[in-house]
Each structure stands twice: as structure tokens, then as C-alpha cells.
Amino acid sequence: MQRDIDKYTQDYLASSYDFESIMVSFRRKKVLEFLESYNAKHVLEIGCGSDSIVNHYKDFETFCIVEPSKVFAEKTQKDSKGNKNIQVINDFVESKLIELKTQKFDFIILSSLLHEVINPESFLRDIFSLCDSDTLLHINVPNAYSFHLLWAYQSGLIETLGGLTHTAKNLQQHTTFSLASLIDFVNKTNGGGGVSIMDKGSYFIKPFNHKKMQECMQNGIIDENLLLGLDKMTEYLPEFGAEIFLNCKVSACKASIGKVDI
């Protein structure tokens, strides 16, 4: 998963991505919904960004966070206020597999990350190696068939669907997924089977790209009520939200394919 983490941190925090903070709130809302519904007690969050889920979910017994950015890891450590049940590891998860395998997690959060790694298949196999048959793995990524991209394509603003946008390239993203291709990818990575999809879908219908959404908000065209309505619109357009998600469980026999002997 090696990449320029310092540059990524700076770009992520840049003012040009202001609307990302709105997307983060809807992304977090969805993750919290599943943490609560599955009554997660032993949580692993891989890549926490500037505001870890641990700041918002309190019904845990242990919470481990692996974050390669020094800036984000230090902020998360500070936010944890010395809670001994919260562990913050400033490193890439691939480098900490041996240590992490000594722990049992019932919920693993892979939020807005799989599309950013250089080799997503190898990376996901590493994550599978941390799962047992009871572990719920939550994955969310941007949707290659988001409403705003479909609209842009039909309007002639982009030549193809499924490609990397300018913003995606700036943020060192490497892969795009639709809901169908994400499910196929997860199954393929686990050897072609042994994956139970517990939940799947999308959230937040985004009419425009981040820059235009931000301009709409600054000019009072879109307010909080309309934002909440756009999130609810996935009831009618379940696969066309700005981001897609799935929750899955991996059978022990298949998960062993991805285990790393070190």
C-alpha cells in the first residue's frame, strides 16, 4: 500500500476538497449504523483519516486503529485521551499483520481506502487474514456509477464511465468500483467463493462533483435539508449513490488463502 502519505495528507486537508467533509459525515453515518446494528465490541479501523470512528462510537470493549499518516495518527492518539482500550498504530497495516493476528476482531472497518491502494487484491487478502468466520468486514468506496458521473457521461462532459477522475488522481487513487464489480472483486480475492454478503448498497445521491457541490452550498442553492434528502434518495436509486458499501463475512477455510506465513 506504499504511497506518498505526507502528500496525501496535505491534499486531503486542502480547501479544494471542502465538500469531502460533507461526504465524510454521510460515510460515518453509514458506518455507525452498522457498528450499532451488529453490536460491534472489538473493532479494527484501517486508515482513520482526520477523525476516527472511535470519536463517535462508544459501545466498544477494544478499538484498534492502524493509520500510516503521522499527522492523523497523532491526532487520533490525542483524541483518545489516554483510553487504555484504544490502540493507535502509526504504520501500514501490511507491516503489522503478525501483531494484529494476536487479536480477535468482530468488526473491521475498511472505509474509503480499498480504491487507493496500489495492489487492492493483495491488500484485501491481508485484511482477510485478520478475519475469522465471525468477523464482519465493512468496505466502502466511491461509486464509479454515481449519479453525477452518469449525468456527466450522458451530457458529454466525460468520455467514459469507470475511469479515474481528476480529483481521484490527485488523491493517489488507483481503482474504481461499481457495486457489482466490488462484490465480484471481493469474491475473486477470496479464491472465488466463501464470502457471505450481509448488506450492500449505496448512500447519498450526489448531483455534481465536489467542487460544484461546494459552490451550490456556498451560494445557498443546497442546504442541510436538501443534503439529507439526497441521502434518502438512495431509496429510489439504490445503486447510484456517490459511494457504495458492502458488509461481508469470510469463511475460515477460504480466508486461509490470504493468510501470510511470516
SULTA-V249120 format. One record per pair of residues at least 12 apart in sequence whose ideal C-beta (glycine too) atoms are under 7 Angstrom apart, sorted by the first residue. I is the first residue (numbers start at 0). J is the second residue. D is the distance in Angstrom with one decimal. If there is no record, write none. Layout:
[[I;J;D] [I;J;D]]
This chain:
[[0;91;5.3] [0;93;6.0] [0;116;4.4] [0;117;6.7] [0;122;5.6] [2;117;6.8] [2;171;5.1] [3;171;6.7] [4;67;5.0] [4;68;5.0] [7;170;6.6] [7;171;5.5] [8;68;4.7] [8;70;5.1] [8;71;6.6] [10;169;5.8] [10;170;5.7] [11;170;6.6] [12;49;6.9] [16;209;6.2] [17;213;5.0] [18;209;4.2] [18;212;4.6] [18;213;4.4] [19;209;6.3] [21;226;6.7] [22;203;7.0] [22;241;6.6] [25;202;5.7] [25;203;4.6] [25;230;5.7] [26;110;6.4] [26;111;6.3] [26;139;6.3] [26;242;6.3] [27;52;6.6] [27;55;6.3] [29;139;6.9] [29;202;5.2] [29;244;6.1] [30;52;5.9] [30;108;6.1] [30;110;6.0] [30;137;6.3] [31;55;6.0] [31;56;5.8] [33;137;5.7] [33;246;6.0] [34;56;5.0] [34;106;6.3] [37;106;6.2] [37;135;5.5] [39;59;6.5] [39;105;5.9] [39;106;3.6] [40;59;5.8] [40;60;4.6] [40;105;5.9] [41;60;6.0] [41;61;5.0] [41;103;6.1] [41;104;5.1] [41;105;5.0] [42;59;5.4] [42;62;4.8] [42;104;6.6] [42;106;4.9] [42;108;6.8] [43;63;4.9] [43;104;4.4] [43;107;4.6] [43;108;7.0] [43;129;6.8] [44;64;4.8] [44;108;4.5] [45;65;5.3] [45;92;5.2] [45;107;6.9] [45;108;6.6] [45;109;5.4] [45;112;6.4] [45;126;7.0] [46;66;6.0] [46;112;4.6] [47;64;5.0] [47;66;4.8] [47;71;6.1] [47;75;5.4] [48;71;5.8] [49;71;5.7] [49;74;6.3] [51;64;5.6] [51;75;4.7] [51;78;6.7] [52;108;6.2] [53;79;6.8] [53;85;5.8] [54;78;5.5] [60;84;6.5] [61;84;5.3] [62;84;6.4] [62;85;4.9] [63;86;4.6] [63;102;6.5] [64;86;6.9] [64;87;5.0] [64;88;6.9] [65;88;4.7] [65;90;6.6] [65;92;4.6] [65;95;6.1] [66;87;6.9] [66;89;6.3] [67;90;6.2] [67;91;4.9] [69;89;5.9] [72;87;5.7] [72;89;3.7] [75;87;5.1] [92;125;6.6] [93;125;5.5] [96;125;6.1] [96;128;6.5] [96;259;5.7] [97;261;5.8] [99;129;5.5] [100;129;6.4] [104;129;6.5] [104;134;5.7] [105;133;6.1] [105;134;6.0] [105;135;6.7] [106;135;5.1] [107;126;6.6] [107;129;6.5] [107;130;6.7] [107;134;6.1] [107;136;4.8] [107;137;7.0] [108;137;5.3] [109;126;6.2] [109;136;6.5] [109;137;6.6] [109;138;4.7] [110;139;5.4] [111;139;6.1] [111;140;6.7] [113;138;5.9] [113;140;5.4] [114;140;4.6] [114;141;6.2] [114;172;5.2] [114;173;6.8] [114;174;4.8] [114;175;6.6] [114;176;6.4] [115;171;6.3] [115;172;5.0] [115;173;6.6] [116;173;6.8] [117;173;5.7] [119;174;5.4] [120;188;5.2] [123;188;4.7] [124;188;6.0] [124;257;3.3] [125;257;6.7] [125;259;6.7] [127;189;6.1] [127;249;5.3] [127;254;4.8] [127;257;3.9] [128;254;6.8] [128;257;4.8] [128;258;4.3] [128;259;5.8] [130;249;4.9] [130;254;5.4] [131;251;5.9] [132;248;6.6] [132;250;5.8] [132;251;4.7] [134;248;6.7] [135;197;6.7] [135;246;5.6] [135;248;6.0] [136;247;5.4] [136;249;6.9] [137;244;6.8] [137;246;5.2] [138;244;6.6] [138;245;5.6] [139;242;5.5] [139;243;6.7] [139;244;4.1] [140;176;5.1] [140;181;6.6] [140;242;6.6] [140;243;6.2] [141;241;6.9] [141;242;5.5] [142;177;6.7] [142;201;5.7] [142;240;6.1] [142;241;6.0] [142;242;5.6] [142;243;4.6] [143;160;6.5] [143;161;4.7] [143;175;4.0] [143;176;5.9] [143;177;5.0] [144;160;6.5] [144;177;4.8] [144;238;6.8] [144;239;6.3] [145;205;6.0] [145;239;6.4] [145;240;6.7] [145;241;4.8] [146;204;5.1] [146;205;6.4] [146;206;6.6] [146;236;6.5] [146;239;4.5] [147;205;4.8] [147;206;5.7] [147;207;5.5] [147;208;6.1] [148;160;6.3] [149;239;6.8] [161;175;5.3] [162;175;6.9] [163;175;6.3] [166;209;6.3] [176;243;6.7] [178;199;6.3] [178;201;6.6] [178;238;5.1] [178;243;4.7] [181;243;6.1] [181;245;6.2] [182;196;6.3] [182;199;6.8] [182;245;6.3] [185;245;6.9] [185;247;6.1] [189;249;5.8] [189;253;4.9] [189;254;6.9] [189;256;6.5] [190;253;5.5] [190;256;4.6] [192;253;6.4] [193;249;6.2] [193;250;4.0] [193;252;6.5] [193;253;2.6] [194;247;5.2] [194;249;5.6] [195;247;6.2] [195;248;4.7] [196;245;5.8] [196;247;5.3] [197;246;4.3] [197;247;6.2] [197;248;6.3] [198;245;6.7] [198;246;4.2] [199;244;6.9] [199;245;4.4] [200;233;6.7] [200;237;5.6] [200;244;6.3] [201;233;5.5] [201;237;6.4] [201;238;5.8] [201;239;6.5] [201;240;2.9] [201;242;6.4] [201;243;4.7] [202;230;6.0] [202;233;5.7] [202;240;4.7] [202;242;6.1] [203;229;5.8] [203;230;4.8] [203;240;5.2] [203;241;4.8] [203;242;6.8] [204;229;4.8] [204;232;4.0] [204;233;6.2] [204;236;5.8] [204;239;6.4] [204;240;5.8] [205;229;6.9] [205;241;3.8]]
